[in-house]
Amino acid sequence: MKHKAGFVNIIGNPNVGKSTLMNAFVGEKLSIITSKAQTTRHRILGIVNGDDFQVVFSDTPGIIKPAYELQQSMMGFVKSAFEDADVLIYMVEIGEQELKDEAFFNKITNSKIPVLLLLNKIDKSDQGQLESQVQLWAKKVPNAEIIAISALEGFQVKEVFGRIIELLPESPPFYPKDQLTDKPERFFINETIREKILIHYKKEIPYAVEVDTEEFFEEENIIRIRSVIMVERETQKGIIIGHKGSALKRVGVEARKDLEKFFGKQIHLELYVKVNKNWRSNQNQLKRFGYNN
């Protein structure tokens, strides 16, 4: 039996549905999803296996013009997605007109590998708007195959997956067939906690936060976790904790429920908040948190 395998990398502006799409392909919540820009900070692999194929999907941060070191690193993850892709998914949403970085856009339009341009969120459009958007993107990215989808509703997701399999090269698998992702357990703990912070806190707070899981002990019936929420300033620490610890408690309760679903076990989660001054602009701290690798 011939076996196909390859890397399918998903890029696009913030909030177009890249993480929703990858989670739909993989069937697991690997990438956190919120309505806020820059939710995804890392390049996250999701691996889908069949008897005669292995698709390695890659979710990347939304393309932005970087303002500080952390964002520079995030755009580095996007850049790397061009270097090893066998199929490139360029994702846009209804009403969108352009990619925010011209250099990245030129890489897409000059790509030597297959490009699938997925026009997402069509459940929010009518037929006339959809047709005009298809025409617009056909002119802008003539090398792409355009498919209209709704990642959230699952519309055309199976069809896109089938097309990806057709485009993949023949190859043995790159990862063990039972592997779901390249990230360790602690990464998903950190991301789950960070998702709750993105949901419940406003303005700069979510973007000044990083989470570090210092302890992970798995017993037969329970997993004991100790995680630290890093902020940049003392005032941010107070906001994260909230009045009598109420805000931090809410984050902990919601994160614990999600982690119990993810791991299929009871979770004991301890959360602490520490000030790590200006970590977003500190090369050593960024490397410690898995950026700039």
Secondary structure, DSSP 8 states (H G I E B T S, - for coil): ---EEEEEEEEESTTSSHHHHHHHHHTS--S---SSTT---S-EEEEEEETTEEEEEEE--------SHHHHHHHHHHHHHHHS-SEEEEEEETT----S-HHHHHHHHT-SS-EEEEEE-GGGS-HHHHHHHHHHHHHH-TTEEEEE-BTTTTBTHHHHHHHHHHHS-B---SS-TT--BSS-HHHHHHHHHHHHHHHH--TTGGGG-EEEEEEEEE-SSEEEEEEEEEESSHHHHHHHH-GGGHHHHHHHHHHHHHHHHHHTSEEEEEEEEEE-TTGGG-HHHHHHTT---
